[in-house]
Amino acid sequence: MFEKLFILVKNNAGRAIIDNPVIPAKFHDAVINDASSSIIEVLKSQVENGLLKDLVKYFQFSGIYNNPLISSAVNKFANKLNNFYNVEPKAALATAKALIPPVMQELIHQSKSQHDTDFALSTLLSKLNGNNVSMNTLLNHMTLAS
């Protein structure tokens, strides 16, 4: 699943990373990896902090563009660009805003696909919690309660 997220980010990286003059070509793969890890870290923190219901809502109502999850992932990625690649803060934020929201929207779209079970919400949540617990029962209960 995490490899597929990397590919999803890479497929959306054109304008934001590949064609971006502030990110040298030698760092493209590392930056794409950091974008992927920023998304994973934000989603994982939702699970770890007991905000599973909010995470499920995010995936159920994909029209939420101003969601705090997106803002958190954008800021986390922008900080990595600034701290690890010396991209100035304004450019780092613009780069993060150009990449993270479309990737997260595509992630939501793919989570609803019957053909791509790697991004199914139950699979995603199970991977985020380290495959410690099957999330199907909890997810079904939460969906019914919504």
N, C-alpha and C positions, 0 to 999 in steps of 0.2 A: 504494500500500500504506500509506504513512504517513497519507494522508488518511482511509483506511478505519479506521486505528487511532484517529485523532482521533474519528471517528464512534462507534466502539466505546466509547471512554472517555466521550464525551458521553451515549451511551445508558445508561451505568451511573452517571452523575454525580448522579442525583436526590438521594438522602439525603446522600451524602458532600459534595457541593458546592452544588447548587442550593438545597436545603433547609437548608443549614448557615448559621446566623446569624453565624459568625465570618468568612465570606467574602462581602463585599459583591457585589451583583448586577453591578456594573460590571466586576468581575474574573472573572466566571464563565468566559468563553471563554478568557481568558489562563491561568487555573488549569487548565482542561481541556487546553489546549495544553501546559502544563508537565508535567501528568501523562503525557501521550502521549510527550513528549520524554524524560521520566525512564525510561520503559520502553525506548524506542529506545536511549538511551545505555547502559543496562545490558546489553541484548542485544548491541549493537555492541561493547562492551568485551570481552564474552566471545569474540567472533570475533577481535578485535584482539590479545587476550592469549593466543591459542592454546588456548582452552578450548572449542573447537567440540564436542568429544565430550560434555562436560558439558551444553552447550546442547542438543544432539540428545537426550540422555537426558531432559532436562527436558520436551521436547516429546513424547517417546515414553511417558513414565510420568507421566501428568497428575495422578495422585493425590498427588504430592509437594507438599504445601502449605507445609511448612517449608523449602522450597528456598532456598538463599542468593540465587538470582536474585530471588525475590520480596522477600526482606528488603532487598536492595540497592536495588531499585526503590522500595520503601516509604520507605526512609531518604532516598534522593535526592529524592523528591517532598516528603517532610516538610521537608527542609532548604530546598527552594525556597519552600514555603509560609511558613516561618519567616523566611527572608532577604528575600524579595521582597514578601510580603504582610503582614508583621508578625503572622502567626498564632503565638501562643505555642506553644512546643515540644510540650507535651502534647496540645493540640488539633490541631496539625499532624500529629503521629504518628497520632492517632485518625482523622483525615480520610484520611490516606494508607492506613491499614490497612483502612478501609471501602471504598476505591475500587480500589486496585491489585490485590490478590489476585483479586477477581472478574473484573476485566478480563483479567488474565493467564490465568486459567482458561478464559475464553471465547476468548481468542486461541488457546490450545492446542486447544480444541474445534474452532474454525473451521479450524485448520491441518490437521486430519484430515478435513475435509469434502471430498467429491468435487465439490461444487458451487461452492465458493469457492476459486478458485486464487490469489487475491490473498494469502491467508494460508497457502498451502501452504508447508511447511518449506523446500523448495528455493528457492522464490520469496523467502521472507522472508530466508533466508541470503544470497541473491544481492543483495538490496537493502541489507542491512546491510554487505556488503563493497563497496558502491558499484558493483555490476554489473560488477566487474572480471573475475570468473571465474564460470563456470557451476558451481554447487554440486551439480548432479545426480549426477555421477560420484562425487565425494567422499562425498556423502550416501549413495548406494547402497552404496558400499564400507563405510562406517561402520555402516550398518544390518545388513549381512551379518556384520560382525565382532562385533556385539553379542551 
